[in-house]
Amino acid sequence: MFVRLFIVTVVAVGAWALFAHDSGAGGPERSYRVKAGDTLWSIAADSYGGDPREGVWKLRERNHLEGTTIAPGQVLRLP
């Protein structure tokens, strides 16, 4: 009995993994072109509600930034 249950579970998980796909419910990816005078803090404050520190962290992680230095013309992917 246990073996049958195990086999059914493995087949079900395998089928789910095979047919599962992104639903696209997240919407299109957003990007932002850095302008002169912009900082990660100002971009985070304008793009996210609440505490900008979390937005700065998300921007750094999403764009693989080592620090907080950004340059005009640079395109950032917004999380």
Secondary structure, DSSP 4 states (H G I P E B T S, - for coil): -HHHHHHHHHHHHHHHHHH-----TT-SPEEEE--TT--HHHHHHHHSSS-HHHHHHHHHHHTT-SSS---TT-EEEE-
